[in-house]
Amino acid sequence: MTSAPLQAAITMLFNLSNIPYWIFLGIGIFLFVFVIISGGGDDDLDLEGDADFEAGDNLLDLDADSDGDFSPLQILGWLGFGKAPLILLLATDFSLWGVLGWMFNVLLNSPTGFLSQVILLGSLAMSLYLGRLIARPLGKIFASFGEEGNSDRLIGCIGTVSSAFVPLETEGKIGQVDVIDSAHRLVTINAQLPHWAKIIPYRGQQVLTIEYQSPNYLVIAKDSSDQQKWLAK
């Protein structure tokens, strides 16, 4: 038999006044799932740069202009627009709005009238502030996860031979190369030389990754005649 305190907690949890916050949380979770499925959200937004919105031929900078005058567009920059993928930012804001609003509503015993409006707007303000702080590092995390599954990200990267040597692809053998990717992570890959390569790189020598042929990469000796031949193609 359910105890009275537990019944009260369940009643408070599913109180009709909490419905808006459950909806906000549901929207946030849905957007997070969409971000995960799509591999990181909107790739067109620069996570490192400042936000610029293009309108016709003019760029409207969301940061302060050189004269220090205030622009309404600065508010969007302050809220995190352009600092993280838009979908991820919205997912974070909605999730925080739902969680914070629900927490305050439960703590204050589901108030009505003016106080309920204060909770609604107050939790929104807090979620927007916290969302701008959280969405940017989350965006970097999602981006790094997306890169993990992208084999082409290593094309053009320089690596160091860690096996005795790298064999030709026609030999049916593989070598190993340690590559530093664009995110400065060390990745060990299986490597072969293209059939036309003339220079055999040995342990400790540098190579350039030029192609991915699952499950191996094709590499050529760096600063060699093979590299010149490849660049001339």
Secondary structure as UniProt FT lines:
FT   HELIX           4..13
FT   HELIX           16..18
FT   HELIX           19..38
FT   TURN            43..44
FT   STRAND          52..55
FT   TURN            56..57
FT   STRAND          58..61
FT   TURN            66..67
FT   HELIX           73..78
FT   TURN            79..80
FT   TURN            82..83
FT   HELIX           86..107
FT   TURN            108..109
FT   HELIX           114..148
FT   HELIX           151..154
FT   TURN            155..156
FT   STRAND          158..161
FT   HELIX           169..171
FT   STRAND          175..180
FT   TURN            182..183
FT   STRAND          186..193
FT   TURN            195..196
FT   TURN            203..204
FT   STRAND          206..213
FT   TURN            214..215
FT   STRAND          216..221
FT   TURN            222..223
FT   HELIX           225..231
//
